[in-house]
């Protein structure tokens, strides 16, 4: 079902614009990763510890401690009770300029961790080492060559349910001519098979298209449909 239905033609996504969110069972698909933390809050018990497995070209670990403190914690905002529209509307005041979105594609993990510091247990990452990492936040990082066939095994070794957070831009890289698919469809399908084997360990899956990081809407939608097909449902885009 659509949580946020897209308008066509699809517009820019980039760092703070959300075009859509689609939900199938415990899987959420979105164009912008800024919505991932809202989706987690929508589907899990925040009183329980959840492990995090983040598969993404980028770390997405920026955070705004002062703004989160003033605009959420001290303001008494119950973040987990906000609608998606209310969550998107949260702002970060900016000196001498127009305010900006509080939750963006690069800070949603860190901001959520500030509000719910007991939520994340073990934190596994598979990235292209793009971005900055708060000291001590990541417990283990995995290489591309090991990822596609080991997710179920790694998850099965740790107590507590997992949040699996996948950005399609993990399969892409950048050249002078733009973005290109670095990892094959066969790799993507193998990873999906392993995720399916791990489903009993997973509380929620979030999948992001990040079209600007993959060479545009057509290619990111194509890969999203491939992933959704092999996770057992059709993405209606």
ROSE-4610 file (N, C-alpha, C; in Angstrom, 1 decimal, always signed):
// ROSE-4610
residu = [X/X/X/X/X/X/X/X/X/X/X/X/X/X/X/X/X/X/X/X/X/X/X/X/X/X/X/X/X/X/X/X/X/X/X/X/X/X/X/X/X/X/X/X/X/X/X/X/X/X/X/X/X/X/X/X/X/X/X/X/X/X/X/X/X/X/X/X/X/X/X/X/X/X/X/X/X/X/X/X/X/X/X/X/X/X/X/X/X/X/X/X/X/X/X/X/X/X/X/X/X/X/X/X/X/X/X/X/X/X/X/X/X/X/X/X/X/X/X/X/X/X/X/X/X/X/X/X/X/X/X/X/X/X/X/X/X/X/X/X/X/X/X/X/X/X/X/X/X/X/X/X/X/X/X/X/X/X/X/X/X/X/X/X/X/X/X/X/X/X/X/X/X/X/X/X/X/X/X/X/X/X/X/X/X/X/X/X/X/X/X/X/X/X/X/X/X/X/X/X/X/X/X/X/X/X/X/X/X/X/X/X/X/X/X/X/X/X/X/X/X/X/X/X/X/X/X/X/X/X/X/X/X/X/X/X/X/X/X/X/X/X/X/X/X/X/X/X/X/X/X/X/X/X/X/X/X/X/X/X/X/X/X/X/X/X/X/X/X/X/X/X/X/X/X/X/X/X/X/X/X/X/X/X/X/X/X/X/X/X/X/X/X/X/X/X/X/X/X/X/X/X/X/X/X/X/X/X/X/X/X/X/X/X/X/X/X/X/X/X/X/X/X/X/X/X/X/X/X/X/X/X/X/X/X/X/X/X/X/X/X/X/X/X/X/X/X/X/X/X/X/X/X/X/X/X/X/X/X/X/X/X/X/X/X/X/X/X/X/X/X/X/X/X/X/X/X/X/X/X/X/X/X/X/X/X/X/X/X/X/X/X/X/X/X/X/X/X/X/X/X/X/X/X/X/X/X/X/X/X/X/X/X/X/X/X/X/X/X/X/X/X/X/X/X/X/X/X/X/X/X/X/X/X/X/X/X/X/X/X/X/X/X/X/X/X/X/X/X/X/X/X/X/X/X/X/X/X/X/X/X/X/X/X/X/X/X/X/X/X/X/X/X/X/X/X/X/X/X/X/X/X/X/X/X/X/X/X/X/X/X/X/X/X/X/X/X/X/X/X/X/X/X/X/X/X/X/X/X/X/X/X/X/X/X/X/X/X/X/X/X/X/X/X/X/X/X/X/X/X/X/X/X/X/X/X/X/X/X/X/X/X/X/X/X/X/X/X/X/X/X/X/X/X/X/X/X/X/X/X/X/X/X/X/X/X/X/X/X/X/X/X/X/X/X/X/X/X/X/X/X/X/X/X/X/X/X/X/X/X/X/X/X/X/X/X/X/X/X/X/X/X/X/X/X/X/X/X/X/X/X/X/X/X/X/X/X/X/X/X/X/X/X/X/X/X/X/X/X/X/X/X/X/X/X/X/X/X/X/X/X/X/X/X/X/X/X/X/X/X/X/X/X/X/X/X/X/X/X/X/X/X/X/X/X/X/X/X/X/X/X/X/X/X/X/X/X/X/X/X/X/X/X/X/X/X/X/X/X/X/X/X/X/X/X/X/X/X/X/X/X/X/X/X/X/X/X/X/X/X/X]
num = [1/1/1/2/2/2/3/3/3/4/4/4/5/5/5/6/6/6/7/7/7/8/8/8/9/9/9/10/10/10/11/11/11/12/12/12/13/13/13/14/14/14/15/15/15/16/16/16/17/17/17/18/18/18/19/19/19/20/20/20/21/21/21/22/22/22/23/23/23/24/24/24/25/25/25/26/26/26/27/27/27/28/28/28/29/29/29/30/30/30/31/31/31/32/32/32/33/33/33/34/34/34/35/35/35/36/36/36/37/37/37/38/38/38/39/39/39/40/40/40/41/41/41/42/42/42/43/43/43/44/44/44/45/45/45/46/46/46/47/47/47/48/48/48/49/49/49/50/50/50/51/51/51/52/52/52/53/53/53/54/54/54/55/55/55/56/56/56/57/57/57/58/58/58/59/59/59/60/60/60/61/61/61/62/62/62/63/63/63/64/64/64/65/65/65/66/66/66/67/67/67/68/68/68/69/69/69/70/70/70/71/71/71/72/72/72/73/73/73/74/74/74/75/75/75/76/76/76/77/77/77/78/78/78/79/79/79/80/80/80/81/81/81/82/82/82/83/83/83/84/84/84/85/85/85/86/86/86/87/87/87/88/88/88/89/89/89/90/90/90/91/91/91/92/92/92/93/93/93/94/94/94/95/95/95/96/96/96/97/97/97/98/98/98/99/99/99/100/100/100/101/101/101/102/102/102/103/103/103/104/104/104/105/105/105/106/106/106/107/107/107/108/108/108/109/109/109/110/110/110/111/111/111/112/112/112/113/113/113/114/114/114/115/115/115/116/116/116/117/117/117/118/118/118/119/119/119/120/120/120/121/121/121/122/122/122/123/123/123/124/124/124/125/125/125/126/126/126/127/127/127/128/128/128/129/129/129/130/130/130/131/131/131/132/132/132/133/133/133/134/134/134/135/135/135/136/136/136/137/137/137/138/138/138/139/139/139/140/140/140/141/141/141/142/142/142/143/143/143/144/144/144/145/145/145/146/146/146/147/147/147/148/148/148/149/149/149/150/150/150/151/151/151/152/152/152/153/153/153/154/154/154/155/155/155/156/156/156/157/157/157/158/158/158/159/159/159/160/160/160/161/161/161/162/162/162/163/163/163/164/164/164/165/165/165/166/166/166/167/167/167/168/168/168/169/169/169/170/170/170/171/171/171/172/172/172/173/173/173/174/174/174/175/175/175/176/176/176/177/177/177/178/178/178/179/179/179/180/180/180/181/181/181/182/182/182/183/183/183/184/184/184/185/185/185/186/186/186/187/187/187/188/188/188/189/189/189/190/190/190/191/191/191/192/192/192/193/193/193/194/194/194/195/195/195/196/196/196/197/197/197/198/198/198/199/199/199/200/200/200/201/201/201/202/202/202/203/203/203/204/204/204/205/205/205/206/206/206/207/207/207/208/208/208/209/209/209/210/210/210/211/211/211/212/212/212/213/213/213/214/214/214/215/215/215/216/216/216/217/217/217/218/218/218/219/219/219/220/220/220/221/221/221/222/222/222/223/223/223/224/224/224/225/225/225/226/226/226/227/227/227/228/228/228/229/229/229/230/230/230/231/231/231/232/232/232/233/233/233/234/234/234/235/235/235/236/236/236/237/237/237]
x = [+0.8/+0.0/+0.9/+0.3/+1.0/+0.8/+1.9/+1.9/+2.0/+2.8/+2.9/+2.9/+1.8/+1.6/+2.4/+3.1/+3.9/+3.0/+3.5/+2.9/+3.8/+3.2/+4.0/+3.9/+5.0/+6.3/+7.0/+7.8/+8.5/+9.5/+9.6/+10.5/+11.9/+12.6/+13.9/+13.7/+14.7/+14.7/+15.8/+17.0/+18.2/+18.2/+18.6/+18.9/+17.7/+16.6/+15.5/+14.1/+14.0/+12.6/+12.2/+11.0/+10.5/+9.3/+9.5/+8.4/+7.4/+7.8/+6.9/+7.4/+6.5/+6.8/+5.7/+6.2/+5.3/+5.6/+4.6/+4.7/+4.1/+4.9/+4.4/+4.9/+3.9/+4.2/+5.2/+6.4/+7.3/+8.4/+8.1/+9.1/+8.6/+9.4/+9.1/+10.0/+9.5/+10.3/+10.1/+11.2/+11.1/+12.1/+11.9/+13.0/+14.1/+13.8/+14.7/+14.9/+16.1/+16.4/+15.9/+15.6/+15.2/+14.0/+13.2/+12.0/+12.2/+13.4/+13.7/+13.4/+13.9/+13.7/+12.2/+11.4/+10.0/+9.4/+9.8/+9.3/+9.7/+10.9/+11.2/+10.3/+10.1/+9.2/+7.8/+7.4/+6.0/+5.8/+6.9/+6.7/+7.4/+8.2/+8.8/+8.5/+8.8/+8.6/+9.8/+9.7/+10.9/+11.4/+10.7/+11.1/+12.1/+12.2/+13.1/+14.3/+15.4/+16.7/+16.6/+17.0/+17.0/+18.4/+19.0/+20.2/+20.0/+21.1/+21.0/+22.0/+21.5/+22.4/+22.1/+23.1/+23.0/+23.9/+23.2/+23.9/+23.6/+24.7/+24.5/+25.9/+25.9/+27.1/+27.7/+26.8/+27.2/+26.9/+27.6/+27.4/+26.0/+25.6/+24.4/+24.4/+25.5/+25.7/+25.9/+25.6/+25.6/+24.5/+24.5/+23.5/+23.6/+22.4/+22.3/+22.0/+23.0/+22.6/+21.9/+22.4/+21.8/+20.3/+20.1/+18.7/+17.8/+18.3/+17.5/+17.1/+18.0/+17.8/+16.7/+16.8/+15.9/+14.6/+14.6/+13.4/+12.6/+13.2/+12.5/+12.5/+13.6/+13.7/+13.1/+13.7/+13.2/+11.9/+11.5/+10.2/+9.1/+9.5/+8.5/+7.8/+8.5/+7.9/+8.1/+7.0/+7.0/+7.2/+8.4/+8.8/+8.1/+7.9/+7.3/+5.8/+5.2/+3.8/+3.5/+4.5/+4.2/+3.8/+2.9/+2.6/+3.8/+3.8/+4.9/+5.0/+3.9/+4.0/+4.5/+4.1/+4.7/+6.2/+6.6/+8.0/+8.8/+8.3/+9.0/+9.1/+8.0/+7.9/+8.9/+9.5/+10.4/+11.6/+11.9/+12.9/+14.1/+15.2/+16.4/+16.6/+16.5/+16.7/+18.1/+18.2/+19.5/+19.7/+20.9/+21.3/+21.3/+20.6/+20.6/+20.1/+19.3/+18.8/+17.5/+16.9/+15.6/+16.0/+15.0/+15.3/+15.4/+15.9/+16.1/+15.4/+15.3/+14.7/+15.6/+15.0/+15.8/+16.2/+15.3/+15.7/+16.0/+17.2/+17.7/+18.2/+18.6/+19.1/+20.4/+21.1/+22.4/+22.5/+21.3/+21.4/+20.3/+19.4/+18.3/+18.6/+19.7/+20.2/+20.7/+21.6/+22.2/+21.1/+20.2/+19.2/+18.3/+17.9/+17.0/+17.8/+19.0/+19.8/+19.9/+19.9/+19.9/+18.6/+17.5/+16.2/+15.9/+16.4/+16.2/+17.5/+18.3/+19.7/+19.8/+18.8/+18.8/+18.2/+17.9/+17.2/+18.1/+19.3/+20.2/+21.1/+21.2/+22.1/+23.4/+23.6/+24.7/+24.5/+25.5/+25.4/+26.4/+25.9/+26.7/+26.6/+27.6/+27.6/+28.3/+27.8/+28.4/+28.3/+29.4/+29.4/+30.5/+30.6/+31.8/+32.7/+32.5/+33.3/+33.2/+32.0/+31.7/+31.0/+31.7/+31.1/+31.9/+31.3/+32.0/+31.3/+32.0/+31.5/+31.8/+30.7/+31.0/+31.8/+32.8/+33.7/+32.9/+33.2/+32.6/+31.2/+30.6/+29.2/+29.1/+29.9/+29.8/+30.6/+29.9/+30.5/+31.3/+30.9/+31.6/+31.2/+32.2/+32.0/+32.4/+31.5/+31.7/+32.0/+32.8/+33.2/+32.2/+32.2/+31.3/+31.4/+32.6/+32.7/+32.1/+31.9/+31.4/+29.9/+29.3/+28.0/+26.9/+26.9/+25.7/+25.3/+26.2/+25.8/+25.9/+26.2/+26.4/+25.5/+24.6/+23.7/+22.9/+22.4/+21.6/+22.5/+23.7/+24.6/+24.9/+25.3/+25.7/+24.6/+23.4/+22.2/+21.9/+22.0/+21.6/+22.5/+23.7/+24.6/+24.3/+23.4/+23.2/+21.8/+21.6/+20.2/+19.6/+18.2/+17.4/+17.2/+16.0/+15.6/+16.4/+16.5/+17.3/+16.4/+17.0/+16.5/+17.5/+17.0/+17.8/+17.5/+18.6/+18.4/+19.3/+18.6/+19.3/+19.1/+20.2/+20.1/+20.6/+19.8/+20.2/+21.5/+21.9/+23.1/+24.4/+24.2/+25.3/+25.8/+24.9/+25.3/+25.9/+26.1/+26.5/+27.8/+28.5/+29.7/+29.6/+30.6/+30.7/+31.9/+31.7/+32.9/+32.8/+33.7/+33.6/+32.4/+31.8/+30.6/+29.3/+29.4/+28.2/+28.2/+27.0/+26.9/+26.8/+27.3/+27.2/+27.0/+26.4/+26.1/+27.4/+27.9/+29.1/+28.9/+27.8/+27.5/+26.4/+26.5/+25.6/+24.2/+23.3/+21.9/+22.0/+23.0/+23.1/+23.6/+24.4/+24.8/+23.6/+22.8/+21.6/+20.7/+20.4/+19.5/+20.0/+21.3/+21.9/+21.8/+22.0/+21.7/+20.3/+19.3/+17.9/+17.6/+18.2/+18.0/+18.4/+19.6/+20.1/+19.3/+18.8/+17.9/+16.6/+16.1/+14.9/+15.2/+16.3/+16.7/+16.8/+17.1/+17.2/+16.0/+14.9/+13.6/+13.2/+13.4/+13.0/+13.7/+14.8/+15.6/+15.4/+14.5/+14.4/+13.0/+13.1/+11.8/+11.3/+12.1/+11.7/+12.8/+12.4/+13.3/+13.0/+13.9/+13.7/+14.6/+14.1/+14.8/+14.6/+15.8/+15.8/+16.3/+15.7/+16.1/+17.2/+17.3/+18.3/+18.6/+17.6/+17.8/+19.0/+19.3/+20.4/+21.7/+21.8/+23.0/+23.2/+22.1/+22.1/+22.0/+22.0/+21.9/+20.5/+19.6/+18.3/+17.2/+15.9/+14.8/+14.6/+14.9/+14.6/+15.4/+16.7/+17.6/+17.3/+17.0/+16.8/+15.4/+14.4/+13.1/+13.3/+14.1/+14.3/+15.0/+16.0/+16.6/+15.7/+14.9/+14.0/+13.0/+12.5/+11.5/+12.2/+13.4/+14.1/+14.2/+14.6/+14.7/+13.4/+12.4/+11.1/+10.5/+10.7/+10.3/+11.0/+12.2/+12.9/+12.7/+12.1/+11.6/+10.1/+9.5/+8.2/+7.0/+7.2/+6.1/+6.4/+5.4/+5.6/+5.5/+6.5/+6.5/+5.7/+4.6/+3.7/+4.2/+5.3/+5.8/+6.0]
y = [-1.2/+0.0/+1.2/+2.3/+3.6/+4.3/+4.7/+5.5/+7.0/+7.2/+8.5/+8.2/+8.5/+8.1/+9.1/+8.6/+9.6/+10.4/+11.5/+12.3/+12.1/+12.1/+11.9/+13.1/+13.5/+12.8/+13.0/+12.0/+12.1/+13.2/+13.9/+15.1/+14.7/+15.8/+15.6/+14.9/+14.1/+13.5/+14.1/+13.9/+14.5/+14.4/+15.4/+15.3/+15.4/+16.1/+16.4/+16.4/+15.8/+15.7/+14.3/+14.0/+12.6/+12.6/+11.7/+11.5/+10.5/+9.4/+8.3/+7.4/+6.7/+5.5/+4.5/+3.3/+2.1/+1.1/+0.4/-0.6/-1.9/-3.0/-4.4/-5.2/-5.6/-6.3/-5.5/-6.1/-5.3/-4.7/-4.5/-3.9/-2.5/-1.5/-0.2/+0.2/+0.8/+1.2/+2.7/+3.5/+4.9/+5.4/+6.7/+7.2/+7.9/+8.4/+9.2/+8.5/+8.3/+7.5/+8.3/+9.6/+10.4/+9.8/+9.0/+8.5/+7.2/+6.6/+5.3/+5.3/+6.3/+6.2/+6.3/+7.1/+7.1/+5.7/+5.0/+3.7/+2.7/+2.8/+2.0/+2.2/+3.5/+3.9/+3.4/+3.3/+2.9/+1.4/+0.7/-0.8/-1.6/-1.0/-1.8/-1.2/-2.0/-1.6/-0.9/+0.4/+1.2/+1.0/+0.2/-0.2/-1.3/-2.0/-3.2/-2.8/-3.4/-3.1/-3.9/-3.1/-3.7/-3.5/-4.6/-4.4/-3.7/-3.1/-2.4/-2.9/-3.3/-3.7/-2.7/-1.8/-0.7/-1.0/-1.2/-1.5/-0.3/+0.4/+1.7/+2.2/+2.9/+3.5/+4.5/+5.1/+6.1/+5.7/+6.3/+5.9/+6.5/+7.7/+8.3/+8.6/+9.0/+9.1/+10.5/+11.5/+12.9/+13.0/+14.0/+14.2/+15.6/+16.1/+17.5/+17.5/+17.3/+17.2/+18.4/+19.6/+20.8/+21.0/+20.8/+20.9/+19.8/+18.6/+17.5/+17.8/+18.3/+18.6/+19.7/+20.8/+21.9/+21.7/+21.1/+21.0/+19.7/+18.7/+17.5/+17.2/+17.0/+16.5/+17.5/+18.8/+19.8/+20.3/+20.2/+20.7/+19.6/+18.5/+17.5/+16.8/+16.8/+16.1/+14.6/+13.9/+12.4/+12.0/+11.8/+11.6/+10.4/+9.3/+8.1/+8.2/+9.3/+9.5/+10.4/+11.0/+11.9/+11.2/+11.8/+11.3/+11.5/+10.8/+11.0/+12.5/+13.1/+14.6/+15.4/+15.1/+15.9/+15.7/+14.5/+14.1/+14.9/+14.9/+15.6/+17.1/+17.6/+19.0/+19.5/+18.7/+19.1/+19.9/+21.0/+21.9/+22.2/+22.5/+22.9/+24.4/+25.3/+26.7/+27.0/+27.9/+28.2/+29.7/+30.1/+31.5/+32.3/+33.4/+34.3/+33.7/+32.6/+32.0/+31.3/+30.8/+30.0/+28.7/+28.2/+27.0/+25.8/+24.6/+23.5/+22.3/+21.2/+20.0/+19.4/+18.9/+18.3/+16.9/+16.2/+14.8/+14.8/+14.4/+14.4/+13.0/+12.8/+11.4/+11.0/+11.9/+11.6/+11.7/+11.9/+12.1/+11.4/+10.7/+10.1/+9.0/+8.3/+7.3/+8.0/+9.0/+9.7/+10.5/+11.1/+11.9/+11.0/+9.9/+8.9/+8.4/+8.1/+7.6/+8.6/+9.9/+10.9/+10.9/+10.7/+10.7/+9.4/+8.3/+7.0/+6.2/+6.7/+6.2/+4.7/+4.1/+2.7/+1.8/+2.3/+1.6/+0.6/+1.1/+0.3/-0.5/-1.8/-2.7/-2.8/-4.0/-4.3/-3.5/-2.9/-2.1/-2.6/-3.2/-3.7/-2.8/-2.5/-1.6/-2.3/-2.1/-2.4/-1.2/-0.5/+0.8/+0.9/+2.0/+2.3/+3.3/+3.3/+4.2/+5.7/+6.0/+7.4/+8.1/+9.1/+9.9/+9.8/+10.4/+10.4/+9.5/+8.9/+8.0/+8.5/+8.6/+9.0/+7.9/+8.2/+7.3/+6.2/+5.0/+3.9/+3.5/+4.1/+3.8/+2.5/+2.2/+1.0/-0.2/-1.3/-2.5/-3.3/-3.4/-4.2/-3.7/-3.7/-3.3/-4.5/-4.7/-5.9/-5.5/-6.3/-6.0/-6.6/-6.0/-6.4/-7.9/-8.4/-9.8/-10.8/-10.3/-11.2/-11.0/-9.9/-9.6/-10.5/-10.7/-11.3/-12.6/-13.4/-14.8/-15.0/-13.9/-14.1/-13.4/-12.6/-11.8/-12.6/-13.7/-14.6/-15.1/-15.6/-16.1/-15.1/-13.9/-12.9/-12.5/-12.3/-12.0/-13.1/-14.3/-15.4/-15.6/-15.0/-15.1/-14.1/-13.2/-12.1/-12.1/-11.9/-11.8/-10.5/-10.4/-9.3/-9.2/-8.7/-8.6/-7.5/-7.5/-6.6/-5.6/-4.4/-3.5/-3.6/-4.0/-4.1/-2.8/-2.1/-0.8/-0.8/-0.9/-1.0/+0.1/+0.7/+1.7/+1.2/+1.3/+0.8/+1.4/+2.6/+3.1/+2.3/+1.3/+0.4/-0.3/-0.5/-1.3/-0.5/+0.8/+1.8/+2.5/+3.0/+3.8/+5.0/+5.9/+7.1/+7.2/+7.6/+7.8/+9.2/+9.6/+10.9/+11.1/+10.0/+10.0/+9.9/+9.8/+9.7/+8.5/+8.0/+6.8/+5.5/+4.5/+3.2/+2.1/+1.0/-0.2/-1.0/-1.0/-1.7/-3.1/-3.5/-4.8/-5.4/-6.6/-7.1/-7.4/-7.7/-8.1/-9.4/-10.3/-11.6/-11.4/-10.4/-10.1/-9.7/-8.8/-8.3/-9.4/-10.3/-11.4/-12.3/-12.6/-13.4/-12.8/-11.5/-10.8/-10.9/-10.8/-10.9/-12.3/-13.3/-14.7/-14.8/-14.3/-14.4/-13.6/-12.4/-11.6/-12.5/-13.1/-14.0/-15.1/-15.6/-16.7/-16.1/-14.8/-14.1/-13.5/-13.6/-12.9/-13.2/-14.4/-14.7/-13.9/-13.3/-12.5/-11.0/-10.6/-9.2/-8.7/-7.5/-6.9/-6.0/-5.3/-4.3/-4.2/-4.0/-3.8/-2.4/-1.6/-0.3/-0.3/+0.0/+0.0/+1.4/+2.0/+3.3/+3.3/+4.1/+4.2/+5.2/+6.3/+7.3/+7.6/+8.0/+8.1/+8.9/+10.0/+10.9/+10.2/+9.2/+8.4/+7.2/+6.9/+5.7/+6.0/+7.2/+7.6/+7.9/+8.2/+8.6/+7.7/+8.1/+7.4/+6.0/+6.0/+4.8/+3.6/+3.8/+2.7/+2.4/+3.4/+3.1/+2.3/+2.7/+2.0/+0.5/+0.4/-1.0/-1.9/-1.3/-2.2/-2.4/-1.4/-1.5/-2.6/-2.6/-3.7/-5.1/-5.1/-6.4/-6.9/-6.0/-6.4/-6.8/-6.0/-6.3/-7.7/-7.9/-9.2/-10.3/-10.2/-11.4/-11.4/-10.3/-10.4/-10.8/-11.0/-11.6/-10.7/-9.5/-8.6/-7.7/-7.0/-6.1/-4.7/-3.9/-2.4/-1.7/-1.1/-0.5/+0.9/+0.9/+2.1/+1.9]
z = [+0.0/+0.0/+0.0/-0.5/-0.5/+0.8/+1.5/+2.6/+2.2/+1.2/+0.5/-1.0/-1.7/-3.1/-4.0/-5.0/-5.9/-6.8/-7.2/-8.3/-9.5/-10.6/-11.9/-12.8/-13.4/-13.4/-12.0/-11.6/-10.4/-10.4/-9.3/-9.2/-8.6/-8.3/-7.7/-6.3/-6.0/-4.6/-3.8/-4.2/-3.6/-2.1/-1.3/+0.1/+1.0/+0.6/+1.6/+0.9/-0.2/-0.9/-1.0/-0.5/-0.5/-1.5/-2.5/-3.5/-3.1/-2.5/-2.2/-1.1/-0.4/+0.4/+0.2/-0.1/-0.3/+0.7/+1.2/+2.2/+1.8/+1.9/+1.8/+3.0/+3.8/+5.0/+5.8/+6.1/+7.0/+6.1/+4.8/+3.9/+3.4/+3.5/+3.1/+1.9/+0.9/-0.3/-0.4/-0.6/-0.7/-1.6/-2.1/-3.0/-2.2/-1.0/-0.2/+1.2/+1.6/+2.8/+4.1/+3.9/+5.1/+5.8/+5.0/+5.6/+6.3/+6.2/+6.8/+8.3/+9.1/+10.5/+10.9/+10.1/+10.4/+10.2/+9.1/+8.8/+10.0/+10.5/+11.6/+12.8/+13.1/+14.3/+14.0/+12.8/+12.4/+12.6/+12.7/+12.6/+13.7/+14.6/+15.6/+17.0/+18.0/+19.4/+19.8/+20.1/+20.4/+21.8/+22.6/+23.9/+23.9/+22.7/+22.6/+21.7/+22.1/+21.3/+20.0/+18.9/+17.6/+17.0/+16.4/+15.7/+14.3/+13.8/+12.6/+11.6/+10.4/+9.3/+8.1/+7.9/+6.9/+5.7/+4.5/+3.3/+2.3/+2.1/+1.4/+0.9/-0.1/-0.6/+0.5/+1.2/+2.2/+3.6/+4.6/+6.0/+6.5/+6.0/+6.5/+8.0/+8.5/+10.0/+10.4/+9.6/+10.2/+11.2/+12.1/+13.0/+13.5/+14.1/+14.5/+16.0/+16.9/+18.3/+18.9/+18.6/+19.2/+18.7/+17.4/+16.9/+17.4/+17.5/+18.0/+19.4/+20.2/+21.6/+21.7/+21.0/+21.1/+20.4/+19.2/+18.4/+18.7/+19.3/+19.6/+21.1/+21.7/+23.1/+24.0/+24.0/+25.0/+24.6/+23.3/+22.9/+23.2/+23.7/+24.1/+23.0/+21.8/+20.6/+20.7/+20.6/+20.6/+19.2/+18.8/+17.4/+16.9/+17.6/+17.1/+16.9/+17.4/+17.2/+16.1/+15.4/+14.3/+13.1/+12.3/+11.0/+10.1/+8.9/+8.0/+7.6/+7.3/+7.0/+8.1/+9.3/+10.5/+10.6/+10.4/+10.5/+9.5/+8.2/+7.1/+7.4/+8.1/+8.3/+9.4/+10.2/+11.2/+10.6/+11.2/+10.6/+11.5/+10.9/+11.5/+11.3/+12.3/+12.1/+11.6/+10.7/+10.1/+10.3/+10.7/+10.9/+9.6/+9.6/+8.4/+7.1/+7.2/+6.0/+6.3/+5.3/+5.5/+6.2/+7.1/+7.8/+6.8/+7.3/+6.5/+7.1/+6.3/+6.9/+8.0/+9.0/+10.1/+9.7/+9.1/+8.7/+7.2/+6.9/+5.5/+5.2/+3.9/+3.5/+4.2/+4.9/+5.4/+6.9/+7.6/+9.1/+9.9/+9.2/+9.9/+10.9/+10.7/+11.7/+13.0/+12.8/+13.9/+14.7/+14.0/+14.7/+15.5/+14.9/+15.6/+16.9/+16.7/+17.8/+19.0/+18.7/+19.7/+20.5/+19.8/+20.5/+21.2/+20.7/+21.3/+21.4/+22.4/+22.4/+22.8/+23.3/+23.6/+22.5/+21.4/+20.3/+19.6/+19.2/+18.4/+19.3/+18.9/+19.6/+18.8/+18.2/+17.3/+16.0/+15.5/+14.3/+13.2/+12.2/+11.1/+9.9/+9.2/+8.0/+6.8/+5.6/+4.4/+3.5/+3.2/+2.5/+1.5/+0.8/+0.0/+0.8/+2.1/+3.0/+2.7/+2.3/+1.9/+3.0/+3.6/+4.7/+6.0/+7.0/+8.3/+9.3/+10.3/+11.2/+12.7/+13.5/+14.9/+15.6/+16.4/+17.0/+17.8/+17.5/+18.3/+17.8/+16.8/+16.5/+15.8/+14.8/+14.0/+14.7/+14.8/+15.5/+14.5/+13.2/+12.3/+10.8/+10.0/+8.6/+7.7/+6.6/+5.8/+4.3/+3.7/+2.3/+1.3/+0.1/-1.0/-1.3/-1.3/-1.7/-0.7/+0.5/+1.6/+1.8/+1.3/+1.7/+1.2/-0.1/-0.7/-0.2/+0.4/+0.8/+2.3/+3.1/+4.5/+5.4/+4.9/+5.7/+6.7/+6.3/+7.2/+8.3/+7.9/+8.9/+10.0/+9.5/+10.5/+11.4/+10.8/+11.7/+12.7/+12.3/+13.1/+14.3/+14.3/+15.4/+16.6/+16.4/+17.3/+17.8/+19.1/+19.6/+19.2/+19.4/+19.0/+17.5/+17.2/+15.8/+15.1/+13.8/+13.0/+12.2/+12.0/+11.0/+9.9/+8.7/+7.5/+6.6/+6.4/+5.7/+4.4/+3.3/+2.0/+1.1/+0.6/-0.5/-1.8/-2.8/-4.1/-4.6/-4.2/-4.6/-4.2/-3.3/-3.0/-4.2/-5.1/-6.3/-7.4/-7.2/-8.2/-7.8/-8.8/-8.6/-9.5/-9.4/-10.2/-11.0/-12.3/-13.2/-13.7/-14.6/-15.2/-16.1/-16.5/-17.4/-16.6/-15.3/-14.5/-13.6/-13.3/-12.5/-13.4/-12.8/-13.6/-12.6/-13.0/-12.1/-12.0/-10.7/-10.4/-10.1/-9.5/-9.1/-9.9/-10.4/-11.4/-10.8/-11.7/-11.3/-10.6/-11.0/-10.4/-8.9/-8.6/-7.3/-6.5/-7.0/-6.4/-6.0/-7.0/-6.8/-5.7/-5.7/-4.7/-3.3/-3.2/-1.9/-1.5/-2.4/-2.1/-1.6/-2.2/-1.7/-0.3/+0.0/+1.4/+2.4/+2.0/+2.8/+3.1/+2.1/+2.3/+3.3/+3.3/+4.3/+5.7/+5.7/+7.0/+7.6/+6.9/+7.2/+8.6/+9.1/+10.5/+11.5/+11.2/+12.1/+12.0/+11.0/+10.6/+11.0/+11.7/+12.1/+11.0/+10.3/+9.3/+8.3/+7.0/+5.9/+5.3/+5.1/+4.3/+3.1/+2.0/+0.7/+0.1/-0.3/-0.9/-2.3/-3.2/-4.6/-4.8/-4.1/-4.3/-5.8/-6.6/-8.1/-8.5/-7.8/-8.2/-8.1/-7.2/-7.0/-7.8/-8.6/-9.5/-10.9/-11.3/-12.7/-13.2/-12.3/-12.7/-12.2/-12.5/-12.0/-12.7/-14.1/-14.8/-14.3/-14.1/-13.6/-12.2/-11.3/-9.9/-9.7/-10.5/-10.5/-11.0/-12.0/-12.6/-11.5/-10.8/-9.8/-8.6/-8.2/-7.1/-7.4/-8.6/-9.0/-9.0/-9.4/-9.4/-7.9/-7.0/-5.6/-5.0/-5.3/-4.7/-5.3/-6.6/-7.2/-6.4/-6.1/-5.5/-4.0/-3.4/-2.0/-1.9/-3.1/-3.1/-3.3/-3.9/-4.2/-5.3/-5.9/-7.0/-6.5/-7.0/-6.7/-7.8/-7.4/-8.4/-8.9/-9.6/-10.2/-11.7]
